[in-house]
Amino acid sequence: MRVDQALALSEQLSGLSETPRLDCELLLCHLLNKPRSYLYAWPDAELSQSQQQTYAQLFERRVAGEPVAHLTGRQGFWTLDLEVSPETLIPRPETELLIEWTLQQFSDQPVRVADLGTGTGAIALALASERPDWNIDATELQSGAVLLAQRNAHRLGINNVQILAGSWCSPLSGRYDLILSNPPYIDSAHTCLTQGDVRYEPRSALVAEQQGMADIIDIIAQVPNYLVAGGWLVFEHGYDQGAAVRAQLDAAGFQLSFTQRDLNGHERISGGCYAPE
């Protein structure tokens, strides 16, 4: 089997994946330990017998629905190549909106940031890579995810992030200029939980009670003890939760509440400024 023939198998993924060609490219790059450019520079390159067997196994697992990120153990986020595992949420492009907002809001000024429920460390590490003079604490309840985020920080050579074990704000001390979180926000009855990659991701990272709002409400109740006056709390949330998140922030006394849409036009992040009386 040649490289181009291996890529042509992507047709079999057309009804199963939104990105069939990219899926095959990523599997081949992982298998060959080559960049994507290699696949197009050397389309006639022959796969060895063992490589063909391994590719066939990976491809079959992808056809069965297993996420490419779990098959390769890697997922790109922002400018980073992150290690991932079935113990954590797979970082998604929509979450990069939190990074964009933060970099625009705070520019180059040094700030103290907390990332609640960091998972792979994606949000904290992306910000730290852009702002090496910032101090960033990232909390995570699951011990396996704590170790994973620490490995990502070490491998990427990022030294201004501290990974702390514990639930939401409980491991934090002192006050922060900004608290970010991509918490579980899917209602347990939502049909999306039976579709696509989320079938293979931990429900603890996806699902929340109270129509997906329970963890967001919990965090809003906790953060006033950890934000400076004028500090910001910003969430990622579901496409239909913007108004509900703003209402919770307003009720808790936050000001300047806002919602921004992602590139697909969906409400994706909301936040507010902490202004104690």
N, C-alpha and C positions, 0 to 999 in steps of 0.2 A: 504493500500500500504506500502511495506517495502522499506528500503533504496535501496537495490539492484534492486528492481523493478523500482524505480524511475530513477535510473541510466541507466537501460536498455532502457528507452525511448530515449536515445541518438541516437539510430539507426534511428529515424525519422528525425534527424538533419543532417544525413550523406551527403545529397546533398546540404545542405544549409550553412554548417559551416565547416571550416578546422579543427576545434577542437571540435567535437560533444560531446565526453565524458567529456572533461574538462568543457565545457559549463554547462552540467548538474551537475557536481561536484560543480562548483562555485555557481550555483543557490541553490543547496541543502545546502551548507555551509552557505550561506546567510540566508536561511530560518530557519535553525536549530541553527544558531549562534555557529557552531562547526568547527574545523579544518578539512582539507581533510582526515587526518589520521582516524578520527572518522568514516567516511563512510566505510572504509575497516575493521576497528576493529569491527563495529557493523552493518554488512550488513542486519541482520534480524530485526533491530529496526523498529518498526511500526511508521508511520506518523499518527498524529492525523487527525481527519476529517478536521479541519480548516487548518492544514498544507497541507493536500492533495489538498484542494481547492486553496490555495495560490500558491502552486507549479504548479498546472494545469494552473493557470492564467499566471504565469511567463513563463512557457514552451510555451504556445500559443503565447505569445508576442515574444519569441525568434524564434519560427517557422516563424513568420511574418517578421523576419529580424531585430528586435530591438537589439542593442548591449547588451551583457551581462553586460558590465560596467554601462550602463544606468539602467538596471533592478536591479542591486545590489547597485548602487551608489558608487562603489569602483573599483579601478584598481591598480594592483601592478606595480611599476616602480622602477628599481634598487633594493634597499632593503626596499622601502617605500610602505605603503598602503595609496593610495591617494583617497580623495573624488573627484568624477567627477560629471558632469552634462551635459545636452544637450547644455549648453552655451559654452562649451569648446571642444577642440580636445581631444580625448581619448589618453593618453600616450601610446606609442608603444615601443616594445623592440629595434627597430632599432635606436631610439633616444638615447639609452644608449651608443652608440658609441661616442657621444659627451662627455659623462662623462668619458669614458675610455681614450679618447685622452687627455682630460684636466688633468686628474690625472697623466698620464704618462709624459706629457709635463712640468708640473709645480711641480711635486713631492710634497715636504712638505713645500716649501717656501710660505710665506704669499703673497697673491695677491688680487687685487681688481677686481671684476668680475661684468659684467652686462649681464643679460639674457633678450633679447628683445622679447616681445610677449609671456609672460610666461604661459598664460593659467592656468592650474591647479597649476603651480609652480613647475612642475616635475623636470626640469633641475636645477633650482636654489636650490631647496630643496635637491636634491640628492647630489649636490656638497657640500652644506652646511653641510649635515650630515657626509660627509667624511672629511671635512676640517673646523672644528668649529672656526679656527682662521682666516678664510678668511672673507672679507667683500663683500657681494653680494647684488646688487640691481637688482630687476626684474620689468620690465615695462609691462603694459597691458592696452589696450585701453578700453576693455569692462568692465563696472562697475560690472556686475555679476561675471565675472571671477576674478576681483580684490578681491572681497569678498571671493570667493572660495579659491583662493591661500592663502589669509590671514588665513582662517580657517584651511587649511592644515598645515601651519606653526605652528599655535598655538597648534593644536591637537598633532602634532609630537614633540612639545617642541623644535623647531628649532628657535634660536633667532638671528642668524647672517645673516638673509635675510630681506631686506626691499622691500615690494611690493609697487610700485609707479604707479599711474594712469596716463596714457598718451600714445601717439603713439610713438613707437620705441624709439629713443634717446631723445625725447623732455622732459621727466621728469628728465633726468640725469644731474648731475653737476660734474665738475672735470674730471679727466682722469682715464682710466682703463687699467689694464694689459691685460685683455682678455674680449672680447665681443662675446657672443654666441647668436644664434637665430635659431629657427625652424619656419620660417615664412610660410605663404601660398605659395605653389609652384606648384600647379596643374593647368594646362591649363583648361579654362572653357569648352572646347569641349571634354575633355578626357572622355572616356567611363567608367573609374573607378568610376566616380561620381554617376553612376547609379547602383553600385554594393556594396554589403557587408555593413559594419558598416558606411561607409562614407555617406550613404544616410541619416543618422540620425544625422550627425554632422554639425555644422554651416559652411556654405559655406565661410563665412568671414575668417575662420581659415584654409581653404583648398585652395581656388582659388585665383589666381593672373593673371592679364593681361600680355600681351607680352609673350605668351607661358609659363606662370607661373613664369616669371623672374622679374616682376615689383617691388615687395616688396624687393627682394634681391638687385636689382639695387638701389632702394631708400635707403636702409640701408647702402650699400657701400658708397654712396655719403655723408651720415651723419656722419659716425663713425670717420673720421679723426679728427673731433673736440673733440673726446672723448677718443681717444686711446693715451697712452704714446708712445714715439718712441720705437720701438721694441715690441710693443703690438700686440696681435693677434686678428683677426676677423675670426670666424668659423661658418659655416652654416650647417644645415641639408638641403638636397635638393632631388629632384627626381632622379630616377635611371639613367636618360639619360641627366642630367644637369651638370655633373661635368666639362666638357670642357667649357661650357658657363659661369659657375661661376668663374672658373679660369681666363678666358679671361677678365671678368669684373674686377676682382681683379687686374690683371696685368695692365689693362688700367688705373686704379685708382692709380697706383704707389705702390701697395703692392708687396712684394717680397716673395720668398720661397713658392709660392702657391703650394698647394698639394690637393690630393683627396684620401680618404680612402673608401674601400668597406666594406659593412656589411657582416654578416654571410651567406647571400644568394648570395654573389658575386656581389651585385649591388653597384654602386657608390652611397655613402650615405652622406658623409660629405666632405666639401672643405673649405679651409681657406687660409689666407695669413698673412704675418707679415708687420705691418705698418712701413715704413722707409722713413720719410720725408727728403727731400733734405736739 
